[in-house]
Amino acid sequence: MAATKKPILYYFNLGSKGRGEVVRLFLRELGIDYEDKLYTYEPTWHQQEVSKELQDQGLTITRKLPSLDIDGHVLSQHIPILRYLSRSVGAYDGTTNYEKWLVDAVSDTYIDWRFLWVANLTDNKPEYKAATVPRFYAIWDKFYSKNSGPYLLGNTVTYADFVIFQALDNDEVLGWAPASTPESLKALRAAMSARPNIKEYIAARRG
């Protein structure tokens, strides 16, 4: 029997920041061993020859990263990658129609947040920390306050918890976290940080 090919994650060398890190966290959570292929990020990445080469090789459709080569497929778009992995293990995305809606809805708000976060990497305007961050944290607080327990669905973790955890971490890393974070989001961050595989990964990443 042929050996199973190790998944390969194609992304930029951005440390703990960015979309690819969410995929790494989730792969670690699932205990999936993978290989990192890292590239130097430039604002003009989509115009560079290496991005065209990846596209020509079928490793990215949009010339953007991350891409995940797994199960004989090359997957793009980090949120759909998380959904694919969730469905592969039959967990992490809710069981009822309403729960699945909650997970998708929170993920959509994360995408809206991330667009503004990326823009602020260049703009670095005080309005982001003063207005944008409180607005999104208040939205997430409303979602996370619907159920008791640290996760969106109470005591059941989903892929949405990973993306919000990443958002909170990225704001803090860049000094954009608010002076006061809602208790529901503090509980989420503490619970995520304590998950065995995630705790081990973060310790190694920051060590």
C-alpha positions in Angstrom: 0.0 0.0 0.0 1.4 3.4 -1.0 2.2 5.8 1.9 -0.2 8.6 2.4 1.3 11.9 1.3 1.9 14.4 4.0 -0.3 17.5 3.6 1.5 20.7 2.5 0.5 24.2 3.6 1.7 27.0 1.3 1.8 30.3 3.0 3.9 33.4 3.8 6.6 33.7 6.5 4.5 35.9 8.8 4.9 34.2 12.1 1.6 34.0 14.1 -0.1 36.6 11.9 -2.3 36.0 8.9 -4.8 33.6 7.4 -2.4 30.7 7.1 -1.9 30.6 10.9 -5.6 29.8 11.4 -5.2 26.8 9.2 -2.0 25.8 11.1 -3.9 26.0 14.4 -6.7 23.8 13.1 -4.3 21.2 11.7 -2.6 21.1 15.1 -6.0 20.7 16.8 -6.8 17.8 14.6 -3.4 16.2 15.1 -2.6 16.3 11.4 1.1 16.3 10.6 1.8 18.6 7.7 4.7 20.4 5.9 5.1 24.1 5.8 6.2 25.8 2.5 6.9 29.4 3.4 7.3 32.3 1.0 8.4 35.9 1.6 5.5 38.2 1.5 5.6 41.4 -0.5 2.7 43.8 -1.2 3.1 43.1 -4.9 3.0 39.3 -4.4 0.3 38.8 -7.0 2.5 40.5 -9.6 5.6 38.5 -8.8 6.8 35.5 -10.9 6.7 33.1 -8.0 3.0 33.6 -7.5 2.4 32.9 -11.2 4.6 29.8 -11.0 2.4 28.5 -8.1 -0.7 29.3 -10.2 0.8 27.5 -13.2 1.5 24.5 -11.0 -2.1 24.3 -9.8 -1.1 25.2 -6.3 -3.3 28.4 -6.2 -6.1 29.5 -8.4 -6.1 33.1 -7.3 -2.3 33.5 -6.9 -3.1 34.2 -3.2 -2.2 32.0 -0.2 -2.8 29.9 1.9 -3.3 26.8 -0.1 -3.4 23.3 1.4 -2.5 20.2 -0.6 -4.4 17.4 1.1 -6.3 14.3 0.2 -5.2 14.6 -3.5 -6.7 18.1 -3.7 -5.3 21.6 -3.5 -7.6 23.7 -1.4 -7.6 27.5 -1.3 -9.4 30.2 0.8 -8.8 29.7 4.5 -12.3 29.6 5.8 -13.5 27.0 3.2 -10.3 25.0 4.1 -11.4 25.0 7.8 -14.9 23.8 6.6 -13.4 21.1 4.5 -11.3 19.9 7.5 -14.3 20.0 9.8 -16.4 18.0 7.4 -13.6 15.5 7.0 -13.7 14.6 10.7 -17.5 15.1 11.1 -17.2 17.8 13.8 -16.3 21.4 14.5 -19.2 23.0 12.5 -22.3 22.3 14.6 -24.9 19.6 14.2 -28.2 21.4 13.7 -29.1 23.9 10.9 -29.2 26.7 13.4 -25.8 25.8 14.9 -24.3 25.6 11.4 -25.8 29.1 10.7 -24.2 30.5 13.9 -20.8 29.1 12.9 -21.0 30.5 9.4 -22.4 33.8 10.5 -19.5 34.4 13.0 -17.0 33.3 10.3 -18.5 35.9 7.9 -18.1 38.7 10.5 -14.5 37.6 10.9 -13.9 38.0 7.2 -15.4 41.5 7.4 -13.0 42.3 10.3 -10.0 40.8 8.6 -10.5 43.1 5.5 -10.3 46.1 7.8 -7.4 44.7 9.8 -5.3 44.1 6.6 -6.1 47.6 5.4 -4.9 49.0 8.7 -1.5 47.3 8.3 -0.8 50.0 5.7 -3.0 52.8 7.0 -2.3 52.4 10.7 -5.1 54.8 11.6 -6.1 55.3 15.2 -9.8 54.9 14.1 -9.2 51.1 13.7 -8.4 50.6 17.4 -10.8 53.3 18.6 -13.9 52.3 16.5 -13.4 49.2 14.4 -12.1 46.9 17.1 -14.9 47.8 19.7 -17.5 47.4 17.0 -16.5 43.9 16.1 -15.8 42.8 19.6 -19.3 43.9 20.6 -20.7 41.8 17.7 -18.7 38.8 18.7 -19.7 39.3 22.3 -23.4 39.1 21.4 -22.8 35.8 19.5 -20.7 34.3 22.3 -23.1 35.3 25.0 -25.9 33.3 23.5 -24.7 30.1 25.1 -23.1 29.3 28.4 -19.6 28.0 28.1 -16.5 29.4 26.5 -17.2 28.5 22.9 -19.7 29.8 20.3 -21.8 26.7 20.9 -21.2 26.6 24.6 -19.0 23.7 25.5 -18.5 22.4 21.9 -15.7 23.9 19.9 -16.1 24.8 16.3 -13.9 26.2 13.5 -15.4 29.6 14.1 -13.7 29.6 17.6 -10.3 29.3 15.9 -10.8 32.3 13.6 -12.0 34.6 16.4 -9.2 33.4 18.6 -6.8 34.3 15.7 -8.5 37.7 15.4 -8.0 38.5 19.1 -4.4 37.3 19.0 -3.6 39.4 15.9 -5.0 42.6 17.4 -3.0 42.0 20.5 0.2 41.2 18.7 0.0 44.6 16.9 -1.0 46.6 19.9 -4.5 47.1 18.6 -6.5 45.3 21.3 -9.0 47.4 23.2 -8.4 48.5 26.8 -11.3 46.3 27.9 -12.2 43.0 26.2 -15.7 41.5 26.8 -15.7 38.6 29.3 -17.1 36.2 26.7 -14.1 36.7 24.5 -11.7 36.5 27.4 -13.3 33.1 28.2 -12.9 32.0 24.6 -9.3 32.9 24.5 -8.5 31.2 27.8 -10.3 28.0 26.7 -8.6 27.9 23.3 -5.2 28.5 24.8 -5.8 25.6 27.2 -6.6 23.0 24.5 -3.8 20.5 24.7 -2.6 20.6 21.0 -3.0 24.4 20.8 -1.3 25.0 24.1 1.7 22.9 22.9 1.8 24.6 19.6 1.7 28.2 21.0 4.4 27.3 23.5 6.7 26.1 20.7 5.8 29.0 18.5 6.6 31.6 21.1 9.5 29.7 22.7 
